Amino acid sequence: MAMETKSAGPGRFARLDLSRIASPAFVIDTRKLEENLQILAAVSNASGAKILTALKAFSLWSAAPLIRQYLDGACASGIYEARLAKKYYFPDKTDGEISVFSPAYRQSDIESLSDICGHIIFNSVAQLEKYGPLLKGKNVQKALRLNPQIPLGEVATYDPSAAGSRLGVLLGDFDSGLLDQIDGLHIHNLCEQGLPELEKTVAAAMPLLTRAKGKLKWLNLGGGHMITSPHYDRDGLIKLLRHLADELALEIYLEPGTAIAFDAGILVGEILDITENDGLNAIVDISATCHMPDVLEAPYRPALLGEADKGVRVRFGGPSCLAGDVIGRYCLARTPQIGDKIAFLDQAHYSMVKTTMFNGVPLPSIMLWDSDDDSLQMVKTFSFDDFEGRLS
Ligand SMILES: Cc1ncc(COP(=O)(O)O)c(C=O)c1O
């Protein structure tokens, strides 16, 4: 089953002159990013919940000074993201909190993470028992990830509650005695979802959460909340978060990634050649497998800037050797020409962080665009040295 793009449309990218962009390039609208951050800060202020930026989704560290103004901290997936969080986002513990969750840690990671992170979240009881004693005397709170066993995802790949999932201690196996060994519980069960799915997740965990009352300092409800989408019921979320904090007498954390960068970036490419086989094939300098791997993994069809309702149908594909390096089929108002610029919407999250240089396909450069004054700033370019530097 394919997923749908959640993009709410081009927004101000509709008026960006693509001829100013040397492709391939990610272009991030810093004003849209700030609008998303303002929404998240408003939810945090109204609900009392703390919001951490999930670096796995979006770790454009040139935006760290902006993000730091609005959010309470960062959550990392391991030692590299934790180091990035400390170096660029929250260098001092008084600036903000750094939390980490990884499905499994090495002992050497724990030693470094305990100097950086305020919260270390373990995926299993065995990891908690192995590494918990090493954290004695450190200023670190320990937590377990709970698998609420309520599958709500559109596709199993993005569903932590899917059958056979390796993520979290199963709700059915969770021994209440564990609550005396931890400071917090972590539940991440959603992917680009709304309040009803969060309510169902919380309801499934409620019997355990009620038993945990008075024992835990905090509950982290993970990411996957599309809070900055125009369709999200933010008032309902604020009510739920306030109610949970009061009822369970603990602090609530959220760690969204997608919601931070939602609709704040595009990937700009150029048509290099046009061939024909069961319709038009346009070969572009951006690749599904190298630059937007979720297009193939989810799979989903990214929205195209300026797609027409009717006109010429064309299949866009990348410059790699992979036969399936196909982005999707689109409708254009006029016949495409070699040299035309195109752009795919909502490419800031889970694209920039996942790029590869398979086939030596060049990485897109990174540009910041201020949609208020239309200024563009190049913040990163890549070269042959980056390709060579990954191999030996
Ligand atoms: C543990 C954890 N926290 C936070 C997130 C961020 O989720 P999203 O980017 O969907 O908001 C993820 C995403 O997979 C995750 O696995």
The ligand as an SDF file (V2000), in Angstrom:
LIG
                    3D

 16 16  0  0  0  0  0  0  0  0999 V2000
   11.7110    7.6330   18.8000 C   0  0  0  0  0  0  0  0  0  0  0  0
   11.2790    8.6610   17.8120 C   0  0  0  0  0  0  0  0  0  0  0  0
   11.0360    9.9150   18.2250 N   0  0  0  0  0  0  0  0  0  0  0  0
   10.6570   10.8920   17.3610 C   0  0  0  0  0  0  0  0  0  0  0  0
   10.4950   10.6250   16.0280 C   0  0  0  0  0  0  0  0  0  0  0  0
   10.0810   11.7410   15.0960 C   0  0  0  0  0  0  0  0  0  0  0  0
    8.9150   11.4540   14.4370 O   0  0  0  0  0  0  0  0  0  0  0  0
    8.3050   12.4300   13.3380 P   0  0  0  0  0  0  0  0  0  0  0  0
    9.4120   12.9470   12.5210 O   0  0  0  0  0  0  0  0  0  0  0  0
    7.3850   11.5620   12.5640 O   0  0  0  0  0  0  0  0  0  0  0  0
    7.5930   13.5050   14.0900 O   0  0  0  0  0  0  0  0  0  0  0  0
   10.7150    9.3210   15.5460 C   0  0  0  0  0  0  0  0  0  0  0  0
   10.5410    8.9860   14.1320 C   0  0  0  0  0  0  0  0  0  0  0  0
   10.6680    7.8910   13.6760 O   0  0  0  0  0  0  0  0  0  0  0  0
   11.1400    8.3200   16.4580 C   0  0  0  0  0  0  0  0  0  0  0  0
   11.4140    7.0740   16.0370 O   0  0  0  0  0  0  0  0  0  0  0  0
  1  2  1  0
  2  3  1  0
  2 15  2  0
  3  4  2  0
  4  5  1  0
  5  6  1  0
  5 12  2  0
  6  7  1  0
  7  8  1  0
  8  9  2  0
  8 10  1  0
  8 11  1  0
 12 13  1  0
 12 15  1  0
 13 14  2  0
 15 16  1  0
M  END
$$$$
